[in-house]
Amino acid sequence: MADELIRQSSSLPAVPQMAVTASGQGTAIGAVYGDVNLGITVELLAQALRMAGNQEESHAAEWAQLNTERYNVFVLENEKYDCGAFYIGRRVALSKNTLPAHRDYYRPLTPPLVQEVMNMPCLFTVRNPSFKRAPVHYPALVGKLTEVTCQGETIKCKFVTCGKLPQQFINDNIHTFGLLSTTIRNQLDEEHWSIRTGNLLQIADNIGVEIK
């Protein structure tokens, strides 16, 4: 009987190989016999793993190329900096806490000036709820602008973040950042956008801010 089974199996027709392909968002359905070859490259596999792991894009290289002589300071009211863009009024932009020479030069925000501003690192903060005091959960962020658009009495800013630190640390070390302060209040106590002289890249490195 065993010989008979061998003869029967050897007489069976060979199962033809089938290639199943799909493009775009299409779905391919078929019966697969034997080995399955996905034809995926190393590059595609790495990309899929990055997407699956939801890894954040690094901006460390961009951060390292920013201006080392001056930087932007944003102090906004009730802003979470969690959607990649924010608005600030022209009235409080580039006027308060900015040297007159910088104020007169940058306030017109012509396209060439916008490019200069976008090449400066940024400190993104929220107005202190109490003078010189911020809750422990208030983070301050460092990053860069990616777009600045003047829209009448408001300015729309798009940005990316590169690192964070507690805002109260800035309050406690205000002069380390080259920010203004008096005995009763400091620069983070009022909403504004200013340009300050200083090397924010070096400051962030000195205090151990992790740049991502």
ChimeraX commands (.cxc) that place a marker at each C-alpha (Angstrom):
marker #1 position 0.00,0.00,0.00 radius 0.5
marker #1 position 2.86,2.33,0.75 radius 0.5
marker #1 position 4.17,1.88,-2.79 radius 0.5
marker #1 position 0.71,2.71,-4.13 radius 0.5
marker #1 position 0.54,5.94,-2.13 radius 0.5
marker #1 position 3.96,7.00,-3.38 radius 0.5
marker #1 position 2.90,6.35,-6.97 radius 0.5
marker #1 position -0.32,8.36,-6.45 radius 0.5
marker #1 position 1.45,11.33,-4.86 radius 0.5
marker #1 position 4.09,11.40,-7.56 radius 0.5
marker #1 position 1.38,11.54,-10.21 radius 0.5
marker #1 position -0.32,14.61,-8.65 radius 0.5
marker #1 position 0.12,17.80,-10.65 radius 0.5
marker #1 position 2.56,20.36,-9.20 radius 0.5
marker #1 position 0.95,23.32,-7.42 radius 0.5
marker #1 position 1.86,26.42,-9.43 radius 0.5
marker #1 position 3.57,29.29,-7.60 radius 0.5
marker #1 position 1.55,32.47,-7.26 radius 0.5
marker #1 position 2.75,36.04,-6.80 radius 0.5
marker #1 position 0.37,38.34,-4.93 radius 0.5
marker #1 position 0.94,42.07,-5.18 radius 0.5
marker #1 position -0.88,45.18,-4.05 radius 0.5
marker #1 position -0.15,48.85,-4.57 radius 0.5
marker #1 position -1.09,51.96,-2.64 radius 0.5
marker #1 position -3.84,51.22,-0.16 radius 0.5
marker #1 position -5.10,48.22,-2.11 radius 0.5
marker #1 position -5.72,44.79,-0.59 radius 0.5
marker #1 position -4.60,41.57,-2.25 radius 0.5
marker #1 position -6.29,38.24,-1.42 radius 0.5
marker #1 position -5.04,34.83,-2.49 radius 0.5
marker #1 position -4.12,31.34,-1.38 radius 0.5
marker #1 position -0.44,30.97,-0.58 radius 0.5
marker #1 position 1.39,27.63,-0.80 radius 0.5
marker #1 position 4.97,27.20,0.32 radius 0.5
marker #1 position 7.29,30.00,1.38 radius 0.5
marker #1 position 6.20,33.63,1.67 radius 0.5
marker #1 position 8.64,36.31,0.49 radius 0.5
marker #1 position 7.63,39.79,1.56 radius 0.5
marker #1 position 10.40,41.43,-0.47 radius 0.5
marker #1 position 10.99,44.08,2.23 radius 0.5
marker #1 position 14.25,45.99,2.24 radius 0.5
marker #1 position 16.32,46.87,5.29 radius 0.5
marker #1 position 15.40,50.54,4.82 radius 0.5
marker #1 position 11.67,49.79,4.74 radius 0.5
marker #1 position 11.96,47.59,7.81 radius 0.5
marker #1 position 13.78,50.32,9.75 radius 0.5
marker #1 position 11.12,52.84,8.75 radius 0.5
marker #1 position 8.34,50.48,9.85 radius 0.5
marker #1 position 10.02,49.93,13.21 radius 0.5
marker #1 position 10.37,53.68,13.75 radius 0.5
marker #1 position 6.69,54.19,12.98 radius 0.5
marker #1 position 5.67,51.32,15.24 radius 0.5
marker #1 position 7.77,52.68,18.07 radius 0.5
marker #1 position 6.42,56.22,17.49 radius 0.5
marker #1 position 9.93,57.61,17.84 radius 0.5
marker #1 position 10.15,61.40,17.95 radius 0.5
marker #1 position 12.11,63.19,15.26 radius 0.5
marker #1 position 15.38,64.63,16.53 radius 0.5
marker #1 position 16.10,68.34,16.08 radius 0.5
marker #1 position 19.49,68.27,17.79 radius 0.5
marker #1 position 21.40,68.97,14.55 radius 0.5
marker #1 position 19.20,72.00,13.75 radius 0.5
marker #1 position 19.56,73.27,17.32 radius 0.5
marker #1 position 23.36,73.16,17.11 radius 0.5
marker #1 position 23.33,75.48,14.06 radius 0.5
marker #1 position 21.28,78.29,15.64 radius 0.5
marker #1 position 22.45,81.79,16.56 radius 0.5
marker #1 position 24.79,81.93,19.57 radius 0.5
marker #1 position 24.58,85.69,20.18 radius 0.5
marker #1 position 20.88,86.30,20.84 radius 0.5
marker #1 position 17.70,84.35,21.36 radius 0.5
marker #1 position 13.89,84.67,21.45 radius 0.5
marker #1 position 11.93,84.62,24.69 radius 0.5
marker #1 position 8.20,83.86,24.52 radius 0.5
marker #1 position 6.07,84.33,27.64 radius 0.5
marker #1 position 2.46,83.50,26.80 radius 0.5
marker #1 position -0.78,83.38,28.75 radius 0.5
marker #1 position -2.21,79.88,29.35 radius 0.5
marker #1 position -0.29,78.31,26.47 radius 0.5
marker #1 position 0.56,74.60,26.55 radius 0.5
marker #1 position 2.86,74.59,23.49 radius 0.5
marker #1 position 1.41,71.22,22.50 radius 0.5
marker #1 position 0.07,71.81,18.99 radius 0.5
marker #1 position 3.08,73.14,17.11 radius 0.5
marker #1 position 1.78,76.69,16.73 radius 0.5
marker #1 position 0.65,79.69,18.77 radius 0.5
marker #1 position -0.41,83.31,18.35 radius 0.5
marker #1 position 0.91,86.44,20.01 radius 0.5
marker #1 position -0.32,90.02,19.72 radius 0.5
marker #1 position 1.75,92.57,17.81 radius 0.5
marker #1 position 1.31,94.92,20.77 radius 0.5
marker #1 position 3.47,92.74,23.04 radius 0.5
marker #1 position 5.85,91.45,20.37 radius 0.5
marker #1 position 9.45,92.66,20.22 radius 0.5
marker #1 position 8.84,95.72,22.37 radius 0.5
marker #1 position 8.99,94.88,26.10 radius 0.5
marker #1 position 12.25,93.64,27.61 radius 0.5
marker #1 position 14.08,94.09,24.32 radius 0.5
marker #1 position 17.01,96.43,23.81 radius 0.5
marker #1 position 15.98,99.52,21.78 radius 0.5
marker #1 position 18.44,98.64,19.02 radius 0.5
marker #1 position 16.93,95.15,18.66 radius 0.5
marker #1 position 13.38,96.47,19.00 radius 0.5
marker #1 position 13.76,99.04,16.23 radius 0.5
marker #1 position 15.57,96.61,13.97 radius 0.5
marker #1 position 13.35,93.51,14.30 radius 0.5
marker #1 position 9.83,94.91,14.83 radius 0.5
marker #1 position 9.06,95.43,11.11 radius 0.5
marker #1 position 9.39,91.64,10.63 radius 0.5
marker #1 position 10.09,91.87,6.93 radius 0.5
marker #1 position 10.83,88.52,5.24 radius 0.5
marker #1 position 14.62,88.88,5.69 radius 0.5
marker #1 position 14.12,89.77,9.37 radius 0.5
marker #1 position 11.79,86.79,9.83 radius 0.5
marker #1 position 14.59,84.56,8.55 radius 0.5
marker #1 position 16.97,86.07,11.11 radius 0.5
marker #1 position 14.48,85.52,13.92 radius 0.5
marker #1 position 13.91,81.93,12.83 radius 0.5
marker #1 position 17.64,81.30,13.06 radius 0.5
marker #1 position 17.65,82.18,16.77 radius 0.5
marker #1 position 17.03,79.60,19.49 radius 0.5
marker #1 position 13.91,80.12,21.58 radius 0.5
marker #1 position 12.85,79.88,25.19 radius 0.5
marker #1 position 9.12,79.08,25.39 radius 0.5
marker #1 position 7.46,79.79,28.76 radius 0.5
marker #1 position 4.07,80.54,30.32 radius 0.5
marker #1 position 3.40,83.66,32.36 radius 0.5
marker #1 position 4.09,83.04,36.05 radius 0.5
marker #1 position 0.80,82.68,37.99 radius 0.5
marker #1 position 2.48,84.50,40.91 radius 0.5
marker #1 position 5.33,86.96,40.80 radius 0.5
marker #1 position 8.57,85.02,40.32 radius 0.5
marker #1 position 6.80,81.73,41.05 radius 0.5
marker #1 position 5.64,78.91,38.79 radius 0.5
marker #1 position 4.10,75.57,39.83 radius 0.5
marker #1 position 6.44,72.60,39.83 radius 0.5
marker #1 position 4.60,71.08,36.85 radius 0.5
marker #1 position 5.19,74.14,34.64 radius 0.5
marker #1 position 7.75,73.15,32.00 radius 0.5
marker #1 position 9.74,75.67,30.01 radius 0.5
marker #1 position 10.84,74.55,26.57 radius 0.5
marker #1 position 13.78,75.33,24.30 radius 0.5
marker #1 position 13.43,75.04,20.55 radius 0.5
marker #1 position 13.22,76.95,17.30 radius 0.5
marker #1 position 10.69,78.71,15.10 radius 0.5
marker #1 position 9.80,77.13,11.77 radius 0.5
marker #1 position 7.39,79.79,10.50 radius 0.5
marker #1 position 6.42,83.36,11.44 radius 0.5
marker #1 position 3.37,84.92,9.78 radius 0.5
marker #1 position 2.06,88.41,10.50 radius 0.5
marker #1 position -1.75,88.47,10.48 radius 0.5
marker #1 position -2.91,92.00,11.23 radius 0.5
marker #1 position -2.72,92.57,14.98 radius 0.5
marker #1 position -1.48,89.04,15.68 radius 0.5
marker #1 position 1.54,86.97,14.72 radius 0.5
marker #1 position 1.30,83.24,14.10 radius 0.5
marker #1 position 4.37,81.25,15.06 radius 0.5
marker #1 position 5.05,77.61,14.23 radius 0.5
marker #1 position 7.78,75.88,16.18 radius 0.5
marker #1 position 9.51,72.69,17.23 radius 0.5
marker #1 position 10.84,71.89,20.69 radius 0.5
marker #1 position 14.27,70.45,21.42 radius 0.5
marker #1 position 14.37,70.17,25.22 radius 0.5
marker #1 position 12.66,71.18,28.46 radius 0.5
marker #1 position 13.37,72.27,32.01 radius 0.5
marker #1 position 11.27,73.42,35.00 radius 0.5
marker #1 position 10.16,77.03,34.64 radius 0.5
marker #1 position 10.82,77.65,38.32 radius 0.5
marker #1 position 14.48,76.85,37.66 radius 0.5
marker #1 position 14.55,79.88,35.36 radius 0.5
marker #1 position 12.84,82.00,38.02 radius 0.5
marker #1 position 15.45,80.94,40.55 radius 0.5
marker #1 position 18.36,81.51,38.14 radius 0.5
marker #1 position 17.02,84.43,36.13 radius 0.5
marker #1 position 20.38,86.13,35.60 radius 0.5
marker #1 position 21.91,82.91,34.25 radius 0.5
marker #1 position 19.56,83.35,31.29 radius 0.5
marker #1 position 20.26,87.06,30.92 radius 0.5
marker #1 position 16.63,87.91,31.71 radius 0.5
marker #1 position 15.43,91.02,33.53 radius 0.5
marker #1 position 14.38,91.03,37.18 radius 0.5
marker #1 position 13.61,93.42,40.02 radius 0.5
marker #1 position 13.04,92.75,43.73 radius 0.5
marker #1 position 9.33,92.08,43.20 radius 0.5
marker #1 position 8.98,90.63,39.68 radius 0.5
marker #1 position 10.88,89.29,36.69 radius 0.5
marker #1 position 10.57,88.97,32.95 radius 0.5
marker #1 position 8.39,85.84,33.13 radius 0.5
marker #1 position 5.65,87.74,34.98 radius 0.5
marker #1 position 4.21,89.44,31.89 radius 0.5
marker #1 position 3.16,88.19,28.46 radius 0.5
marker #1 position 5.53,89.22,25.66 radius 0.5
marker #1 position 7.98,88.21,22.96 radius 0.5
marker #1 position 11.45,89.64,23.39 radius 0.5
marker #1 position 14.91,89.17,21.95 radius 0.5
marker #1 position 17.67,88.84,24.52 radius 0.5
marker #1 position 21.43,88.90,24.11 radius 0.5
marker #1 position 23.09,85.64,25.08 radius 0.5
marker #1 position 24.07,82.14,23.98 radius 0.5
marker #1 position 21.06,79.97,24.82 radius 0.5
marker #1 position 22.79,76.92,23.32 radius 0.5
marker #1 position 25.62,77.24,25.81 radius 0.5
marker #1 position 23.27,78.02,28.69 radius 0.5
marker #1 position 21.21,74.90,27.97 radius 0.5
marker #1 position 24.36,72.80,27.77 radius 0.5
marker #1 position 25.75,74.24,31.02 radius 0.5
marker #1 position 22.61,73.43,33.03 radius 0.5
marker #1 position 22.22,69.96,31.52 radius 0.5
marker #1 position 19.16,70.36,29.27 radius 0.5
marker #1 position 18.89,67.26,27.08 radius 0.5
marker #1 position 18.55,68.30,23.46 radius 0.5
marker #1 position 16.52,65.91,21.32 radius 0.5
marker link #1:1,2 radius 0.2
marker link #1:2,3 radius 0.2
marker link #1:3,4 radius 0.2
marker link #1:4,5 radius 0.2
marker link #1:5,6 radius 0.2
marker link #1:6,7 radius 0.2
marker link #1:7,8 radius 0.2
marker link #1:8,9 radius 0.2
marker link #1:9,10 radius 0.2
marker link #1:10,11 radius 0.2
marker link #1:11,12 radius 0.2
marker link #1:12,13 radius 0.2
marker link #1:13,14 radius 0.2
marker link #1:14,15 radius 0.2
marker link #1:15,16 radius 0.2
marker link #1:16,17 radius 0.2
marker link #1:17,18 radius 0.2
marker link #1:18,19 radius 0.2
marker link #1:19,20 radius 0.2
marker link #1:20,21 radius 0.2
marker link #1:21,22 radius 0.2
marker link #1:22,23 radius 0.2
marker link #1:23,24 radius 0.2
marker link #1:24,25 radius 0.2
marker link #1:25,26 radius 0.2
marker link #1:26,27 radius 0.2
marker link #1:27,28 radius 0.2
marker link #1:28,29 radius 0.2
marker link #1:29,30 radius 0.2
marker link #1:30,31 radius 0.2
marker link #1:31,32 radius 0.2
marker link #1:32,33 radius 0.2
marker link #1:33,34 radius 0.2
marker link #1:34,35 radius 0.2
marker link #1:35,36 radius 0.2
marker link #1:36,37 radius 0.2
marker link #1:37,38 radius 0.2
marker link #1:38,39 radius 0.2
marker link #1:39,40 radius 0.2
marker link #1:40,41 radius 0.2
marker link #1:41,42 radius 0.2
marker link #1:42,43 radius 0.2
marker link #1:43,44 radius 0.2
marker link #1:44,45 radius 0.2
marker link #1:45,46 radius 0.2
marker link #1:46,47 radius 0.2
marker link #1:47,48 radius 0.2
marker link #1:48,49 radius 0.2
marker link #1:49,50 radius 0.2
marker link #1:50,51 radius 0.2
marker link #1:51,52 radius 0.2
marker link #1:52,53 radius 0.2
marker link #1:53,54 radius 0.2
marker link #1:54,55 radius 0.2
marker link #1:55,56 radius 0.2
marker link #1:56,57 radius 0.2
marker link #1:57,58 radius 0.2
marker link #1:58,59 radius 0.2
marker link #1:59,60 radius 0.2
marker link #1:60,61 radius 0.2
marker link #1:61,62 radius 0.2
marker link #1:62,63 radius 0.2
marker link #1:63,64 radius 0.2
marker link #1:64,65 radius 0.2
marker link #1:65,66 radius 0.2
marker link #1:66,67 radius 0.2
marker link #1:67,68 radius 0.2
marker link #1:68,69 radius 0.2
marker link #1:69,70 radius 0.2
marker link #1:70,71 radius 0.2
marker link #1:71,72 radius 0.2
marker link #1:72,73 radius 0.2
marker link #1:73,74 radius 0.2
marker link #1:74,75 radius 0.2
marker link #1:75,76 radius 0.2
marker link #1:76,77 radius 0.2
marker link #1:77,78 radius 0.2
marker link #1:78,79 radius 0.2
marker link #1:79,80 radius 0.2
marker link #1:80,81 radius 0.2
marker link #1:81,82 radius 0.2
marker link #1:82,83 radius 0.2
marker link #1:83,84 radius 0.2
marker link #1:84,85 radius 0.2
marker link #1:85,86 radius 0.2
marker link #1:86,87 radius 0.2
marker link #1:87,88 radius 0.2
marker link #1:88,89 radius 0.2
marker link #1:89,90 radius 0.2
marker link #1:90,91 radius 0.2
marker link #1:91,92 radius 0.2
marker link #1:92,93 radius 0.2
marker link #1:93,94 radius 0.2
marker link #1:94,95 radius 0.2
marker link #1:95,96 radius 0.2
marker link #1:96,97 radius 0.2
marker link #1:97,98 radius 0.2
marker link #1:98,99 radius 0.2
marker link #1:99,100 radius 0.2
marker link #1:100,101 radius 0.2
marker link #1:101,102 radius 0.2
marker link #1:102,103 radius 0.2
marker link #1:103,104 radius 0.2
marker link #1:104,105 radius 0.2
marker link #1:105,106 radius 0.2
marker link #1:106,107 radius 0.2
marker link #1:107,108 radius 0.2
marker link #1:108,109 radius 0.2
marker link #1:109,110 radius 0.2
marker link #1:110,111 radius 0.2
marker link #1:111,112 radius 0.2
marker link #1:112,113 radius 0.2
marker link #1:113,114 radius 0.2
marker link #1:114,115 radius 0.2
marker link #1:115,116 radius 0.2
marker link #1:116,117 radius 0.2
marker link #1:117,118 radius 0.2
marker link #1:118,119 radius 0.2
marker link #1:119,120 radius 0.2
marker link #1:120,121 radius 0.2
marker link #1:121,122 radius 0.2
marker link #1:122,123 radius 0.2
marker link #1:123,124 radius 0.2
marker link #1:124,125 radius 0.2
marker link #1:125,126 radius 0.2
marker link #1:126,127 radius 0.2
marker link #1:127,128 radius 0.2
marker link #1:128,129 radius 0.2
marker link #1:129,130 radius 0.2
marker link #1:130,131 radius 0.2
marker link #1:131,132 radius 0.2
marker link #1:132,133 radius 0.2
marker link #1:133,134 radius 0.2
marker link #1:134,135 radius 0.2
marker link #1:135,136 radius 0.2
marker link #1:136,137 radius 0.2
marker link #1:137,138 radius 0.2
marker link #1:138,139 radius 0.2
marker link #1:139,140 radius 0.2
marker link #1:140,141 radius 0.2
marker link #1:141,142 radius 0.2
marker link #1:142,143 radius 0.2
marker link #1:143,144 radius 0.2
marker link #1:144,145 radius 0.2
marker link #1:145,146 radius 0.2
marker link #1:146,147 radius 0.2
marker link #1:147,148 radius 0.2
marker link #1:148,149 radius 0.2
marker link #1:149,150 radius 0.2
marker link #1:150,151 radius 0.2
marker link #1:151,152 radius 0.2
marker link #1:152,153 radius 0.2
marker link #1:153,154 radius 0.2
marker link #1:154,155 radius 0.2
marker link #1:155,156 radius 0.2
marker link #1:156,157 radius 0.2
marker link #1:157,158 radius 0.2
marker link #1:158,159 radius 0.2
marker link #1:159,160 radius 0.2
marker link #1:160,161 radius 0.2
marker link #1:161,162 radius 0.2
marker link #1:162,163 radius 0.2
marker link #1:163,164 radius 0.2
marker link #1:164,165 radius 0.2
marker link #1:165,166 radius 0.2
marker link #1:166,167 radius 0.2
marker link #1:167,168 radius 0.2
marker link #1:168,169 radius 0.2
marker link #1:169,170 radius 0.2
marker link #1:170,171 radius 0.2
marker link #1:171,172 radius 0.2
marker link #1:172,173 radius 0.2
marker link #1:173,174 radius 0.2
marker link #1:174,175 radius 0.2
marker link #1:175,176 radius 0.2
marker link #1:176,177 radius 0.2
marker link #1:177,178 radius 0.2
marker link #1:178,179 radius 0.2
marker link #1:179,180 radius 0.2
marker link #1:180,181 radius 0.2
marker link #1:181,182 radius 0.2
marker link #1:182,183 radius 0.2
marker link #1:183,184 radius 0.2
marker link #1:184,185 radius 0.2
marker link #1:185,186 radius 0.2
marker link #1:186,187 radius 0.2
marker link #1:187,188 radius 0.2
marker link #1:188,189 radius 0.2
marker link #1:189,190 radius 0.2
marker link #1:190,191 radius 0.2
marker link #1:191,192 radius 0.2
marker link #1:192,193 radius 0.2
marker link #1:193,194 radius 0.2
marker link #1:194,195 radius 0.2
marker link #1:195,196 radius 0.2
marker link #1:196,197 radius 0.2
marker link #1:197,198 radius 0.2
marker link #1:198,199 radius 0.2
marker link #1:199,200 radius 0.2
marker link #1:200,201 radius 0.2
marker link #1:201,202 radius 0.2
marker link #1:202,203 radius 0.2
marker link #1:203,204 radius 0.2
marker link #1:204,205 radius 0.2
marker link #1:205,206 radius 0.2
marker link #1:206,207 radius 0.2
marker link #1:207,208 radius 0.2
marker link #1:208,209 radius 0.2
marker link #1:209,210 radius 0.2
marker link #1:210,211 radius 0.2
marker link #1:211,212 radius 0.2
view
